[in-house]
Amino acid sequence: MENNIKKLSFKANGVDSFLQITDLKNSPGPGLKELGPASEPVVTLFQKHYPELIYKNIIINTPFWYYVYHRVVAHHRSQHSTKTKFIFARPYKVTETLLKYISPENIPVQYGGLKRENDEEFTPEDKALEFIVKGGANACIEIPVPEAQVTVVWEVMVVGCEVSFKEEFIPDDKGSYRILLGKEDQQKKVMKMGGSVRNSFYIRESGRIMISLRNASFQKKRVFCRYKAMATHPRRPGFLYTRRRGRCTPRYWASRTDEWPRMVPQGSTVAKAFGSVAFERYRSDLTLLEAASRNDDVTDAYVQLAKQASAALLNSYARKGYPFTAWEVKTLLILGLVSEETAAHQAQLLMKANEDCN
């Protein structure tokens, strides 16, 4: 409290009062006899001599017993106590109450806000936009990303519970894949007090990040979102390829360290190599080289299937002792296109064969 008083300025247009916030979340209970004697002198001192110094007294995570205690001792306080209003917030009303007096950028994350200790990505000056999601409705927050080779960082804060959401990157190129950044059932059902979630994604092509929200309750919810784009370069790990390990993986074939087999030129497309069924799932101009090079869509089973199948097809021609023939590799990919679950299973099967191959 003394440190806050030192920051006050009683000059024109200066900050001449402050909010006093007390958290009773871990308070020991009504049996604490020392609570009254310890707090009463401080409260009385400020109310008597500096009645306007404390703008509001906000008591958060207030248990029921404290309501009773406050009403009993309030009659014995000085007449100046009426000038200082006490505001009580139960656990499920903490974030909502604090937002009436404090911006979300200055509310700590443990109370449902956006402020984090030693934050290197956002500052309180990075203001958040507010959205209202009606009860039982869906809403979308769109973050445009017109430039490539940047990392977009965003943060979403929801006031209240029963709100779920998912995030995905949608490229401007209609022939490119959508990238699911977080499945809805894996995202957080926001805490009782509210909560915030931060995420980031490196952008390789222009597009937009779409955040889809679903309000399962009957009451409207307040949503805050802020984001920024930072120029950066993707980290590319180094790999050491030996004669006995790693010579059958998609990454190895994408590096073009070895010459591709004549039966499968580097310009071959997935649709041409695997047939018309693959044409219905993948882009017509998607090459085997591009499919083997993809390393961003780790959650898309069909992308992983094309990646592992492309390497497996090359291995069937170039690596002696590879467990699958070219015909078997094509059959495995076609069978995997039946469903996402089957695609994930076939991709795992081919990945194991590619990693075990010498």
Contacts in CASP RR format, 6 or more apart in sequence:
PFRMAT RR
TARGET T0000
AUTHOR 0000-0000-0000
METHOD contacts of the structure
MODEL  1
MENNIKKLSFKANGVDSFLQITDLKNSPGPGLKELGPASEPVVTLFQKHY
PELIYKNIIINTPFWYYVYHRVVAHHRSQHSTKTKFIFARPYKVTETLLK
YISPENIPVQYGGLKRENDEEFTPEDKALEFIVKGGANACIEIPVPEAQV
TVVWEVMVVGCEVSFKEEFIPDDKGSYRILLGKEDQQKKVMKMGGSVRNS
FYIRESGRIMISLRNASFQKKRVFCRYKAMATHPRRPGFLYTRRRGRCTP
RYWASRTDEWPRMVPQGSTVAKAFGSVAFERYRSDLTLLEAASRNDDVTD
AYVQLAKQASAALLNSYARKGYPFTAWEVKTLLILGLVSEETAAHQAQLL
MKANEDCN
1 20 0 8 1.000
1 42 0 8 1.000
4 18 0 8 1.000
5 18 0 8 1.000
5 53 0 8 1.000
7 15 0 8 1.000
7 18 0 8 1.000
8 15 0 8 1.000
8 16 0 8 1.000
8 17 0 8 1.000
8 18 0 8 1.000
8 53 0 8 1.000
9 15 0 8 1.000
9 16 0 8 1.000
10 16 0 8 1.000
16 52 0 8 1.000
16 53 0 8 1.000
17 52 0 8 1.000
17 53 0 8 1.000
17 54 0 8 1.000
17 55 0 8 1.000
18 53 0 8 1.000
18 54 0 8 1.000
18 55 0 8 1.000
19 54 0 8 1.000
19 55 0 8 1.000
19 56 0 8 1.000
19 58 0 8 1.000
19 101 0 8 1.000
19 102 0 8 1.000
20 54 0 8 1.000
20 56 0 8 1.000
20 57 0 8 1.000
20 58 0 8 1.000
21 58 0 8 1.000
21 59 0 8 1.000
21 60 0 8 1.000
21 98 0 8 1.000
22 57 0 8 1.000
22 58 0 8 1.000
22 59 0 8 1.000
22 60 0 8 1.000
23 60 0 8 1.000
23 61 0 8 1.000
24 59 0 8 1.000
24 60 0 8 1.000
24 61 0 8 1.000
24 62 0 8 1.000
24 63 0 8 1.000
24 66 0 8 1.000
25 60 0 8 1.000
25 61 0 8 1.000
25 91 0 8 1.000
27 35 0 8 1.000
27 63 0 8 1.000
27 66 0 8 1.000
29 63 0 8 1.000
29 65 0 8 1.000
30 65 0 8 1.000
30 66 0 8 1.000
30 68 0 8 1.000
30 69 0 8 1.000
35 69 0 8 1.000
36 73 0 8 1.000
40 73 0 8 1.000
40 77 0 8 1.000
43 77 0 8 1.000
43 81 0 8 1.000
44 77 0 8 1.000
44 78 0 8 1.000
46 53 0 8 1.000
46 54 0 8 1.000
46 84 0 8 1.000
47 77 0 8 1.000
47 78 0 8 1.000
47 80 0 8 1.000
47 81 0 8 1.000
47 83 0 8 1.000
47 84 0 8 1.000
48 78 0 8 1.000
48 80 0 8 1.000
51 80 0 8 1.000
51 83 0 8 1.000
51 84 0 8 1.000
52 83 0 8 1.000
54 84 0 8 1.000
56 84 0 8 1.000
56 85 0 8 1.000
56 87 0 8 1.000
56 101 0 8 1.000
57 84 0 8 1.000
57 85 0 8 1.000
57 86 0 8 1.000
57 87 0 8 1.000
58 87 0 8 1.000
58 89 0 8 1.000
58 97 0 8 1.000
58 98 0 8 1.000
58 101 0 8 1.000
59 66 0 8 1.000
59 86 0 8 1.000
59 87 0 8 1.000
59 88 0 8 1.000
59 89 0 8 1.000
60 89 0 8 1.000
60 94 0 8 1.000
60 97 0 8 1.000
60 98 0 8 1.000
60 111 0 8 1.000
61 89 0 8 1.000
61 90 0 8 1.000
61 91 0 8 1.000
61 94 0 8 1.000
62 88 0 8 1.000
62 89 0 8 1.000
62 90 0 8 1.000
66 88 0 8 1.000
67 88 0 8 1.000
70 86 0 8 1.000
70 88 0 8 1.000
74 81 0 8 1.000
87 97 0 8 1.000
89 96 0 8 1.000
89 97 0 8 1.000
89 98 0 8 1.000
91 192 0 8 1.000
91 193 0 8 1.000
92 160 0 8 1.000
92 192 0 8 1.000
92 193 0 8 1.000
94 111 0 8 1.000
94 112 0 8 1.000
94 193 0 8 1.000
95 107 0 8 1.000
95 111 0 8 1.000
95 112 0 8 1.000
95 113 0 8 1.000
95 159 0 8 1.000
95 160 0 8 1.000
95 193 0 8 1.000
95 194 0 8 1.000
95 195 0 8 1.000
96 159 0 8 1.000
96 160 0 8 1.000
98 107 0 8 1.000
98 111 0 8 1.000
98 113 0 8 1.000
99 107 0 8 1.000
99 159 0 8 1.000
99 222 0 8 1.000
103 124 0 8 1.000
103 127 0 8 1.000
104 113 0 8 1.000
104 114 0 8 1.000
104 128 0 8 1.000
104 157 0 8 1.000
104 224 0 8 1.000
105 114 0 8 1.000
105 115 0 8 1.000
105 122 0 8 1.000
105 124 0 8 1.000
105 125 0 8 1.000
105 126 0 8 1.000
105 127 0 8 1.000
105 128 0 8 1.000
105 226 0 8 1.000
106 115 0 8 1.000
106 124 0 8 1.000
107 113 0 8 1.000
107 114 0 8 1.000
107 115 0 8 1.000
108 115 0 8 1.000
108 116 0 8 1.000
109 115 0 8 1.000
109 116 0 8 1.000
109 195 0 8 1.000
109 196 0 8 1.000
111 193 0 8 1.000
112 157 0 8 1.000
112 159 0 8 1.000
112 191 0 8 1.000
112 193 0 8 1.000
112 194 0 8 1.000
112 195 0 8 1.000
112 196 0 8 1.000
113 157 0 8 1.000
113 195 0 8 1.000
113 196 0 8 1.000
114 122 0 8 1.000
114 128 0 8 1.000
114 155 0 8 1.000
114 157 0 8 1.000
114 196 0 8 1.000
114 224 0 8 1.000
114 226 0 8 1.000
115 124 0 8 1.000
116 122 0 8 1.000
121 153 0 8 1.000
121 198 0 8 1.000
121 200 0 8 1.000
121 228 0 8 1.000
122 153 0 8 1.000
122 155 0 8 1.000
122 226 0 8 1.000
122 228 0 8 1.000
126 226 0 8 1.000
126 228 0 8 1.000
127 226 0 8 1.000
128 155 0 8 1.000
128 157 0 8 1.000
128 224 0 8 1.000
128 225 0 8 1.000
128 226 0 8 1.000
129 224 0 8 1.000
129 225 0 8 1.000
129 226 0 8 1.000
130 222 0 8 1.000
130 223 0 8 1.000
130 224 0 8 1.000
131 139 0 8 1.000
131 141 0 8 1.000
131 222 0 8 1.000
131 223 0 8 1.000
131 224 0 8 1.000
131 225 0 8 1.000
132 220 0 8 1.000
132 221 0 8 1.000
132 222 0 8 1.000
132 223 0 8 1.000
133 139 0 8 1.000
133 163 0 8 1.000
133 213 0 8 1.000
133 215 0 8 1.000
133 220 0 8 1.000
133 221 0 8 1.000
133 223 0 8 1.000
134 215 0 8 1.000
134 220 0 8 1.000
135 215 0 8 1.000
135 217 0 8 1.000
135 218 0 8 1.000
135 219 0 8 1.000
135 220 0 8 1.000
135 221 0 8 1.000
136 214 0 8 1.000
136 215 0 8 1.000
136 216 0 8 1.000
136 217 0 8 1.000
136 218 0 8 1.000
137 215 0 8 1.000
138 212 0 8 1.000
138 213 0 8 1.000
138 214 0 8 1.000
138 215 0 8 1.000
139 212 0 8 1.000
139 213 0 8 1.000
139 215 0 8 1.000
139 223 0 8 1.000
140 210 0 8 1.000
140 211 0 8 1.000
140 212 0 8 1.000
140 213 0 8 1.000
141 156 0 8 1.000
141 210 0 8 1.000
141 211 0 8 1.000
141 213 0 8 1.000
141 223 0 8 1.000
141 225 0 8 1.000
142 208 0 8 1.000
142 209 0 8 1.000
142 210 0 8 1.000
142 211 0 8 1.000
143 152 0 8 1.000
143 154 0 8 1.000
143 208 0 8 1.000
143 209 0 8 1.000
143 210 0 8 1.000
143 211 0 8 1.000
143 227 0 8 1.000
144 207 0 8 1.000
144 208 0 8 1.000
145 152 0 8 1.000
145 169 0 8 1.000
145 203 0 8 1.000
145 206 0 8 1.000
145 207 0 8 1.000
145 208 0 8 1.000
145 209 0 8 1.000
145 229 0 8 1.000
146 206 0 8 1.000
146 207 0 8 1.000
147 203 0 8 1.000
147 206 0 8 1.000
147 229 0 8 1.000
148 203 0 8 1.000
148 204 0 8 1.000
148 205 0 8 1.000
148 206 0 8 1.000
149 203 0 8 1.000
149 204 0 8 1.000
149 231 0 8 1.000
149 232 0 8 1.000
149 233 0 8 1.000
149 234 0 8 1.000
150 202 0 8 1.000
150 203 0 8 1.000
150 229 0 8 1.000
150 230 0 8 1.000
150 231 0 8 1.000
150 232 0 8 1.000
151 200 0 8 1.000
151 201 0 8 1.000
151 202 0 8 1.000
151 203 0 8 1.000
151 229 0 8 1.000
151 230 0 8 1.000
151 232 0 8 1.000
152 200 0 8 1.000
152 201 0 8 1.000
152 203 0 8 1.000
152 209 0 8 1.000
152 227 0 8 1.000
152 228 0 8 1.000
152 229 0 8 1.000
152 230 0 8 1.000
153 198 0 8 1.000
153 199 0 8 1.000
153 200 0 8 1.000
153 227 0 8 1.000
153 228 0 8 1.000
153 229 0 8 1.000
153 230 0 8 1.000
154 198 0 8 1.000
154 199 0 8 1.000
154 200 0 8 1.000
154 209 0 8 1.000
154 211 0 8 1.000
154 225 0 8 1.000
154 226 0 8 1.000
154 227 0 8 1.000
155 196 0 8 1.000
155 197 0 8 1.000
155 198 0 8 1.000
155 199 0 8 1.000
155 225 0 8 1.000
155 226 0 8 1.000
155 227 0 8 1.000
156 165 0 8 1.000
156 196 0 8 1.000
156 197 0 8 1.000
156 211 0 8 1.000
156 223 0 8 1.000
156 224 0 8 1.000
156 225 0 8 1.000
157 194 0 8 1.000
157 195 0 8 1.000
157 196 0 8 1.000
157 223 0 8 1.000
157 224 0 8 1.000
157 225 0 8 1.000
158 190 0 8 1.000
158 194 0 8 1.000
158 195 0 8 1.000
158 196 0 8 1.000
158 213 0 8 1.000
158 221 0 8 1.000
158 222 0 8 1.000
158 223 0 8 1.000
158 224 0 8 1.000
159 194 0 8 1.000
159 221 0 8 1.000
159 222 0 8 1.000
159 223 0 8 1.000
159 224 0 8 1.000
160 190 0 8 1.000
160 192 0 8 1.000
160 193 0 8 1.000
160 194 0 8 1.000
160 195 0 8 1.000
160 221 0 8 1.000
161 189 0 8 1.000
161 190 0 8 1.000
161 191 0 8 1.000
161 192 0 8 1.000
161 194 0 8 1.000
161 217 0 8 1.000
162 189 0 8 1.000
162 190 0 8 1.000
162 215 0 8 1.000
162 216 0 8 1.000
162 217 0 8 1.000
163 189 0 8 1.000
163 190 0 8 1.000
163 213 0 8 1.000
163 214 0 8 1.000
163 215 0 8 1.000
163 216 0 8 1.000
163 217 0 8 1.000
163 221 0 8 1.000
163 223 0 8 1.000
164 184 0 8 1.000
164 185 0 8 1.000
164 187 0 8 1.000
164 188 0 8 1.000
164 189 0 8 1.000
164 190 0 8 1.000
164 213 0 8 1.000
164 214 0 8 1.000
164 216 0 8 1.000
165 184 0 8 1.000
165 187 0 8 1.000
165 211 0 8 1.000
165 212 0 8 1.000
165 213 0 8 1.000
165 214 0 8 1.000
166 180 0 8 1.000
166 181 0 8 1.000
166 182 0 8 1.000
166 183 0 8 1.000
166 184 0 8 1.000
166 187 0 8 1.000
166 211 0 8 1.000
166 212 0 8 1.000
167 180 0 8 1.000
167 181 0 8 1.000
167 182 0 8 1.000
167 187 0 8 1.000
167 199 0 8 1.000
167 209 0 8 1.000
167 210 0 8 1.000
167 211 0 8 1.000
167 212 0 8 1.000
168 178 0 8 1.000
168 179 0 8 1.000
168 180 0 8 1.000
168 181 0 8 1.000
168 182 0 8 1.000
168 209 0 8 1.000
168 210 0 8 1.000
168 212 0 8 1.000
169 178 0 8 1.000
169 179 0 8 1.000
169 181 0 8 1.000
169 201 0 8 1.000
169 203 0 8 1.000
169 207 0 8 1.000
169 208 0 8 1.000
169 209 0 8 1.000
169 210 0 8 1.000
170 178 0 8 1.000
170 207 0 8 1.000
170 208 0 8 1.000
170 209 0 8 1.000
170 210 0 8 1.000
171 177 0 8 1.000
171 178 0 8 1.000
171 205 0 8 1.000
171 206 0 8 1.000
171 207 0 8 1.000
172 205 0 8 1.000
172 206 0 8 1.000
172 207 0 8 1.000
172 208 0 8 1.000
173 205 0 8 1.000
175 283 0 8 1.000
176 205 0 8 1.000
177 297 0 8 1.000
177 300 0 8 1.000
177 303 0 8 1.000
179 201 0 8 1.000
179 296 0 8 1.000
179 297 0 8 1.000
179 299 0 8 1.000
179 300 0 8 1.000
180 299 0 8 1.000
180 300 0 8 1.000
181 199 0 8 1.000
181 201 0 8 1.000
181 209 0 8 1.000
182 299 0 8 1.000
183 299 0 8 1.000
184 212 0 8 1.000
184 214 0 8 1.000
187 197 0 8 1.000
188 195 0 8 1.000
188 197 0 8 1.000
196 224 0 8 1.000
201 209 0 8 1.000
202 232 0 8 1.000
202 234 0 8 1.000
202 296 0 8 1.000
203 229 0 8 1.000
204 234 0 8 1.000
204 296 0 8 1.000
209 227 0 8 1.000
211 225 0 8 1.000
213 223 0 8 1.000
215 221 0 8 1.000
239 251 0 8 1.000
239 255 0 8 1.000
241 247 0 8 1.000
241 252 0 8 1.000
241 255 0 8 1.000
241 257 0 8 1.000
244 358 0 8 1.000
245 358 0 8 1.000
246 252 0 8 1.000
246 355 0 8 1.000
246 357 0 8 1.000
247 258 0 8 1.000
247 319 0 8 1.000
247 357 0 8 1.000
247 358 0 8 1.000
248 311 0 8 1.000
248 315 0 8 1.000
248 319 0 8 1.000
248 322 0 8 1.000
248 353 0 8 1.000
248 354 0 8 1.000
248 355 0 8 1.000
248 357 0 8 1.000
248 358 0 8 1.000
249 311 0 8 1.000
249 354 0 8 1.000
249 355 0 8 1.000
250 291 0 8 1.000
250 292 0 8 1.000
250 293 0 8 1.000
250 307 0 8 1.000
250 308 0 8 1.000
250 310 0 8 1.000
250 311 0 8 1.000
250 354 0 8 1.000
251 292 0 8 1.000
251 295 0 8 1.000
252 258 0 8 1.000
252 311 0 8 1.000
253 260 0 8 1.000
253 289 0 8 1.000
253 292 0 8 1.000
253 310 0 8 1.000
253 311 0 8 1.000
253 314 0 8 1.000
254 289 0 8 1.000
254 292 0 8 1.000
254 293 0 8 1.000
256 266 0 8 1.000
256 289 0 8 1.000
258 318 0 8 1.000
260 266 0 8 1.000
260 314 0 8 1.000
260 318 0 8 1.000
261 314 0 8 1.000
261 317 0 8 1.000
261 318 0 8 1.000
263 317 0 8 1.000
263 326 0 8 1.000
264 273 0 8 1.000
264 288 0 8 1.000
264 313 0 8 1.000
264 314 0 8 1.000
264 317 0 8 1.000
266 287 0 8 1.000
266 288 0 8 1.000
266 289 0 8 1.000
267 287 0 8 1.000
267 288 0 8 1.000
267 289 0 8 1.000
268 287 0 8 1.000
268 288 0 8 1.000
269 284 0 8 1.000
269 285 0 8 1.000
269 286 0 8 1.000
269 287 0 8 1.000
269 288 0 8 1.000
270 278 0 8 1.000
270 282 0 8 1.000
270 286 0 8 1.000
270 287 0 8 1.000
270 288 0 8 1.000
270 291 0 8 1.000
270 306 0 8 1.000
270 310 0 8 1.000
271 278 0 8 1.000
271 279 0 8 1.000
271 282 0 8 1.000
271 284 0 8 1.000
271 286 0 8 1.000
273 288 0 8 1.000
273 310 0 8 1.000
273 313 0 8 1.000
273 330 0 8 1.000
274 309 0 8 1.000
274 313 0 8 1.000
274 330 0 8 1.000
274 333 0 8 1.000
274 334 0 8 1.000
275 330 0 8 1.000
275 334 0 8 1.000
277 334 0 8 1.000
277 337 0 8 1.000
278 306 0 8 1.000
278 333 0 8 1.000
278 334 0 8 1.000
278 337 0 8 1.000
280 337 0 8 1.000
281 302 0 8 1.000
281 337 0 8 1.000
282 291 0 8 1.000
282 302 0 8 1.000
282 306 0 8 1.000
286 306 0 8 1.000
288 310 0 8 1.000
288 313 0 8 1.000
288 314 0 8 1.000
289 310 0 8 1.000
291 303 0 8 1.000
291 306 0 8 1.000
291 307 0 8 1.000
291 309 0 8 1.000
291 310 0 8 1.000
292 307 0 8 1.000
292 310 0 8 1.000
292 311 0 8 1.000
294 303 0 8 1.000
294 306 0 8 1.000
294 307 0 8 1.000
297 303 0 8 1.000
297 304 0 8 1.000
298 304 0 8 1.000
301 340 0 8 1.000
301 341 0 8 1.000
301 343 0 8 1.000
301 344 0 8 1.000
301 347 0 8 1.000
302 337 0 8 1.000
302 340 0 8 1.000
302 343 0 8 1.000
304 343 0 8 1.000
304 344 0 8 1.000
304 347 0 8 1.000
304 351 0 8 1.000
305 333 0 8 1.000
305 336 0 8 1.000
305 337 0 8 1.000
305 343 0 8 1.000
305 344 0 8 1.000
305 346 0 8 1.000
305 347 0 8 1.000
305 350 0 8 1.000
306 333 0 8 1.000
307 347 0 8 1.000
308 347 0 8 1.000
308 350 0 8 1.000
308 351 0 8 1.000
308 354 0 8 1.000
309 329 0 8 1.000
309 330 0 8 1.000
309 332 0 8 1.000
309 333 0 8 1.000
309 346 0 8 1.000
309 347 0 8 1.000
309 350 0 8 1.000
311 350 0 8 1.000
311 354 0 8 1.000
312 322 0 8 1.000
312 324 0 8 1.000
312 329 0 8 1.000
312 332 0 8 1.000
312 350 0 8 1.000
312 353 0 8 1.000
312 354 0 8 1.000
313 326 0 8 1.000
313 329 0 8 1.000
313 330 0 8 1.000
315 322 0 8 1.000
315 324 0 8 1.000
315 353 0 8 1.000
315 354 0 8 1.000
315 357 0 8 1.000
316 322 0 8 1.000
316 324 0 8 1.000
316 325 0 8 1.000
316 326 0 8 1.000
316 328 0 8 1.000
316 329 0 8 1.000
317 326 0 8 1.000
319 357 0 8 1.000
321 357 0 8 1.000
322 353 0 8 1.000
322 357 0 8 1.000
323 353 0 8 1.000
323 357 0 8 1.000
324 332 0 8 1.000
324 350 0 8 1.000
324 353 0 8 1.000
329 350 0 8 1.000
332 346 0 8 1.000
332 349 0 8 1.000
332 350 0 8 1.000
333 346 0 8 1.000
335 342 0 8 1.000
335 346 0 8 1.000
336 342 0 8 1.000
336 343 0 8 1.000
336 345 0 8 1.000
336 346 0 8 1.000
337 343 0 8 1.000
END
